Each structure stands twice: as C-alpha cells, then as structure tokens.
Amino acid sequence: MFNVMKSITLHSTKETEEFGSALAGVLAPNTVIALTGDLGAGKTTLTKSIAKGLGVTETLTSPTFTIVCEYESGRLPLYHFDVYRVSDADELFEIGFEDYFTKGGVCIIEWANLLEDGLLPENTLSISLSYGEGEEERIVNLSSDLDC
C-alpha cells in the first residue's frame, strides 16, 4: 500500500464546479471522501458539484444539524455528512455512520479532520481545500492510500 498525492490549483468557482463534476464521473460505489479546509474554502461548493456530476436532482442542503443528508436520485447514492457539530463518536454510531461506507454510494464527509482517528476506512480519498492567491482561487490537495 502506498499514498498517492496530487495538488491542483483551481482559479475560479467555475473551475471548482468543473473539477467536482469530473471527479464524480470516476467515483465508484463505496467511495468515501474526507473533505477538510477552512470555513469558506469551498467544501460545500465541491460537494454540490460532485452531486451534480452524479446526477443528483434534489437540492443539496447542509447537514450541519442532522449530521447526514441522503440523496438517492443520482448514478450512485450520495451520503453527505457534516461533522462540524459532532461532539463525540457515539453520535455517529447512533446513526450507523460506518454502515454508510458499504451501502453502494458515495460518502462525502465535511470537516473530516474533526473525526477521531480510525473512524474512516483505509482507502478514503482525502481532499483538502485551501485559499489560493485570488479571491476565488483554491488549492486542492488530494491523497489516498491505494493497494497495488
């Protein structure tokens, strides 16, 4: 197993949306994406773009107070988590957090850096968003452990 890393600079919101849509095209069932980044860095924009690329027809809303929102209308189901307000892992276990990883869909977890170590599967795709030089520019760092 080795870690694959890639860094991409996106110069506008439109490029972020295009990146998310393109990424959606290569996602497979049971993909887990851990999103991190400062407030306003583009986590929700990227999530909405991935949803659009998956063909999700429902309006994506923030699951800040419900922890997870489920969208079944796309090519793959989308399970959108926001763990910003989760105070302990028991809250996640109560909703069957780990079960979502094997339900055949795509799990996107915003604020994944706030989770305790060991809660995410080994092959999780980690995407970190940070501010670039321009107002809309974002630096996207992707990493994942792959078995070869």
Secondary structure, 3 states (H helix, E strand, C coil): CEEEEEEEEECCHHHHHHHHHHHHCCCCCCEEEEEEECCCCCHHHHHHHHHHHHCCCCCCCCCCCCCEEEECCCCCCEEEEECCCCCCHHHHHHCCHHHHHHCCCEEEEECHHHCCCCCCCCCCEEEEEEECCCCCCEEEEEEEEECC
